[in-house]
Amino acid sequence: MIEVVLLAVAVYAIVCGAAWWLQDRLVYFPSRTVAWTPAAAGLDYRDVWLDADGERLHGWFVPGPIGDHGPTPVVLFLHGNAGNLGDRIETLAVLHRTGAAVLAIDYRGYGQSEGEPGEAATYADAHAAWRWLLAAGHPPQRIVVMGRSLGGGVASWLAAHEPVGGLVLENTFTSVAALGAEVYPWLPVRWLARIRYDSLARMPAVSAPVLIAHARADMVVPFRHGRALLDATTAPKRFLELDGGHDDAFLATGERYVEALRAFLSEVAETSVASDVSRPPDVPPPR
């Protein structure tokens, strides 16, 4: 009996060690082959190349229907943990319908971006994209950071650390540790988690308007995560309940999704215009 117990303890310890050591492989599922470009949806675009900690990152900039600039915000889109930009063409087409310009990037290790993914790396990648938008002439108050699933963890980090015009979180978990504890209740996930993406802890630090969208039928990230993020948000906030599941919610929700995003972006645009008007002429916009 003692030998059986010792064997069980040894096996459990090995499983815990593997979970700690192999976390990157359990979280990130990048693909190198970019099968589609925005041209497949009839969208004009240009390739964007960024430098993040010496790594060369790839992205696409899709101008809005009325051009690159103007009062309409630009959306910095941060995708989830699998695939690459080529799998987000439908998303870019939907965002284009809101009237916004869009910058979408592949994290390092995804698509044509160099390097290997990691939590700190994704934060640096998003920050590089934010800096690119500033250099391209987009004021921070007109940049709306949008993250889907794991991308929401990246977006919340950026919105908590830099001035942005708005934050959109779609089907985003409160943290990797919290979600992992629900998926693997027999493992001490909260102790083992090296990768955290703790959006719940960051929401009180976000001062920009927030839109949280979550599908009630999401079988990957439970609906309660979206509600918890909403409760933790102290900035002006909205909540959009989505149809469909984790991956297809934006399509399943249809026009209601487009209109909700358009309304949120309009709110950000009105706020940014008011900010421009109220700023003294001798004070340059924040960089």
C-alpha positions in Angstrom: 0.0 0.0 0.0 2.8 2.4 0.8 4.5 1.7 -2.5 1.2 2.5 -4.3 0.9 5.8 -2.5 4.5 6.7 -3.2 4.1 5.8 -6.9 0.9 8.0 -7.1 2.7 10.9 -5.4 5.7 10.5 -7.8 3.4 10.4 -10.8 1.5 13.5 -9.6 4.8 15.3 -9.0 5.9 14.5 -12.5 2.6 15.7 -14.0 2.9 19.0 -12.0 6.5 19.4 -13.2 5.5 18.8 -16.8 2.7 21.4 -16.5 5.1 23.9 -15.1 7.8 23.2 -17.7 5.6 22.9 -20.8 3.3 25.9 -20.2 4.4 27.7 -23.3 3.2 24.7 -25.4 -0.1 24.6 -23.6 -0.8 28.3 -24.1 0.6 29.3 -27.5 -0.3 27.5 -30.8 1.3 29.6 -33.5 1.2 28.8 -37.2 3.8 30.1 -39.7 1.8 29.7 -42.9 -0.3 32.8 -43.7 -2.9 31.4 -46.0 -4.9 34.6 -46.6 -4.5 38.3 -46.8 -7.1 41.2 -46.4 -7.2 41.2 -50.2 -9.3 38.0 -50.0 -12.1 40.1 -48.4 -11.6 43.0 -50.9 -9.8 45.2 -48.4 -7.0 47.6 -49.2 -4.0 47.1 -46.8 -0.3 47.5 -46.5 2.3 45.3 -44.8 3.7 46.8 -41.6 7.1 45.7 -40.1 7.8 46.5 -36.5 10.8 46.2 -34.2 10.1 44.7 -30.7 13.2 44.1 -28.6 15.2 43.4 -31.8 12.7 41.0 -33.2 11.0 41.8 -36.5 7.3 41.6 -36.3 4.7 41.6 -39.2 1.4 43.3 -39.3 -1.3 44.7 -41.6 -2.7 48.1 -41.7 -6.2 48.4 -43.2 -7.3 52.0 -43.8 -10.7 53.0 -42.8 -13.4 53.8 -45.4 -12.6 57.5 -45.1 -8.8 57.2 -44.9 -6.0 56.7 -42.4 -6.7 59.7 -40.2 -9.6 61.9 -39.1 -11.8 61.7 -36.0 -12.6 58.0 -36.4 -10.5 55.9 -34.0 -8.0 53.3 -35.2 -8.3 49.8 -33.8 -5.2 48.0 -32.7 -6.4 44.4 -32.9 -4.6 41.6 -30.9 -5.6 38.1 -31.8 -5.9 34.9 -29.7 -3.4 32.2 -29.0 -3.7 30.1 -32.2 -3.0 30.5 -35.9 -1.9 33.9 -37.2 -3.2 37.0 -39.0 -4.3 35.0 -42.0 -7.0 33.4 -39.9 -8.5 36.8 -38.9 -9.6 38.1 -42.4 -13.3 37.9 -41.4 -12.5 40.0 -38.3 -10.7 42.6 -40.3 -13.7 42.8 -42.7 -16.1 43.3 -39.8 -14.0 45.9 -38.2 -13.7 47.7 -41.5 -17.6 48.0 -41.6 -17.5 50.0 -38.3 -15.6 52.7 -40.2 -12.4 52.3 -38.3 -8.8 51.9 -39.6 -7.2 48.7 -38.2 -3.7 47.7 -37.3 -3.4 43.9 -36.7 -0.1 42.3 -35.7 1.2 38.8 -35.4 3.0 38.2 -32.1 6.6 37.0 -32.4 6.7 33.4 -33.5 3.4 33.7 -35.3 3.1 34.1 -39.1 6.0 36.1 -40.5 7.0 37.5 -37.2 10.4 36.5 -35.9 11.2 35.0 -32.4 9.3 32.9 -29.9 6.1 33.8 -28.1 5.9 34.4 -24.4 3.9 36.6 -22.0 6.4 39.4 -21.7 7.1 39.1 -25.4 3.4 39.7 -26.3 3.3 42.7 -24.1 6.4 44.1 -25.9 4.9 43.3 -29.3 1.7 45.2 -28.5 3.7 48.1 -27.2 5.7 48.2 -30.4 2.4 48.4 -32.4 1.1 51.2 -30.2 4.4 53.1 -30.8 4.0 52.6 -34.5 0.6 54.1 -34.5 1.8 57.1 -32.6 4.7 57.6 -35.1 2.2 57.3 -37.9 0.3 60.3 -36.5 -2.5 58.6 -34.6 -3.0 60.4 -31.2 -3.3 58.0 -28.3 -6.8 59.2 -27.4 -7.9 57.8 -30.8 -6.3 54.4 -30.5 -8.8 51.7 -29.4 -7.0 48.5 -28.2 -9.0 45.4 -28.9 -8.1 41.9 -27.7 -9.9 38.6 -28.4 -9.4 35.7 -26.0 -5.7 35.6 -25.0 -5.3 38.9 -26.9 -7.6 40.5 -24.3 -4.9 39.8 -21.7 -2.4 41.6 -23.9 -4.8 44.5 -24.6 -5.6 45.0 -20.9 -1.9 45.2 -20.1 -1.4 47.9 -22.8 -4.4 49.9 -21.7 -3.3 49.8 -18.1 0.2 51.0 -18.9 -0.3 53.6 -21.7 -2.9 56.2 -22.6 -5.4 54.8 -25.1 -8.8 56.0 -26.3 -10.6 52.8 -25.4 -10.4 49.1 -24.6 -12.4 46.2 -26.1 -12.2 42.7 -24.5 -13.9 39.9 -26.4 -14.3 36.4 -24.9 -11.4 37.1 -22.5 -10.5 35.2 -19.4 -9.8 36.9 -16.1 -6.4 35.2 -15.9 -4.7 32.1 -17.2 -4.4 30.8 -13.6 -8.1 31.2 -13.0 -9.1 29.5 -16.2 -6.5 26.8 -15.8 -7.8 26.0 -12.3 -11.3 25.5 -13.7 -10.0 23.2 -16.5 -7.6 21.2 -14.3 -9.2 21.3 -10.8 -7.0 18.4 -9.7 -3.8 20.4 -10.3 -2.5 23.3 -8.2 -2.6 25.6 -11.3 -2.5 28.9 -9.4 0.9 27.8 -7.9 2.2 26.4 -11.1 1.2 29.2 -13.5 4.2 31.0 -14.9 2.0 32.6 -17.6 -0.7 34.7 -16.1 -2.2 37.4 -18.3 -4.0 38.7 -15.2 -6.6 41.1 -16.8 -8.8 41.0 -13.7 -6.0 42.7 -11.6 -5.4 45.3 -14.3 -8.9 46.5 -14.9 -8.9 49.0 -12.1 -5.9 50.7 -13.6 -7.6 51.2 -17.0 -9.0 54.7 -17.2 -10.2 54.7 -20.8 -13.8 53.6 -21.7 -14.2 49.8 -21.8 -16.4 47.5 -23.9 -16.5 43.9 -22.7 -18.1 41.4 -25.1 -18.7 37.7 -24.2 -20.7 34.8 -25.5 -22.9 33.1 -23.0 -22.4 29.8 -24.8 -18.6 30.1 -24.8 -17.3 26.7 -23.9 -13.6 27.7 -23.8 -13.8 30.8 -21.6 -16.9 30.7 -19.4 -19.3 33.7 -19.5 -18.6 34.5 -15.8 -15.1 35.6 -16.8 -16.5 38.4 -18.9 -18.9 39.5 -16.1 -16.0 39.4 -13.5 -13.9 41.7 -15.8 -16.9 44.1 -16.1 -17.3 44.2 -12.3 -13.6 45.0 -11.9 -13.7 47.9 -14.3 -13.9 51.3 -12.8 -13.8 53.3 -16.0 -16.9 54.0 -18.1 -18.0 50.6 -19.3 -20.4 48.7 -21.5 -21.2 45.0 -21.8 -22.3 43.1 -25.0 -23.6 39.6 -24.7 -22.7 37.7 -27.8 -24.3 34.9 -29.6 -22.4 31.8 -30.8 -19.3 30.3 -29.1 -15.7 31.2 -28.4 -14.4 31.4 -32.0 -17.5 32.4 -34.0 -19.3 34.8 -31.7 -18.5 38.0 -33.7 -20.0 36.4 -36.8 -22.9 34.7 -35.0 -23.9 38.0 -33.4 -24.0 39.7 -36.8 -25.2 43.3 -37.2 -25.7 43.7 -33.4 -22.0 43.2 -33.0 -21.1 45.7 -35.7 -23.5 48.3 -34.3 -22.2 47.9 -30.7 -18.6 48.4 -31.9 -19.6 51.3 -34.1 -21.4 53.0 -31.2 -18.4 52.4 -28.9 -15.9 53.8 -31.4 -18.2 56.8 -32.0 -18.1 57.5 -28.2 -14.3 57.3 -28.2 -14.2 59.7 -31.3 -16.5 62.2 -29.6 -14.3 62.1 -26.4 -11.1 62.5 -28.4 -12.5 65.5 -30.4 -13.5 67.2 -27.1 -10.1 66.5 -25.8 -8.5 68.1 -28.8 -10.7 71.2 -28.5 -10.0 71.6 -24.8 -6.3 71.2 -25.1 -4.4 74.6 -25.1 -2.9 75.3 -28.5 0.6 75.6 -27.1 0.5 72.2 -25.5 1.3 69.3 -28.0 -0.7 66.1 -27.9 0.7 63.5 -25.5 3.1 61.0 -27.2 
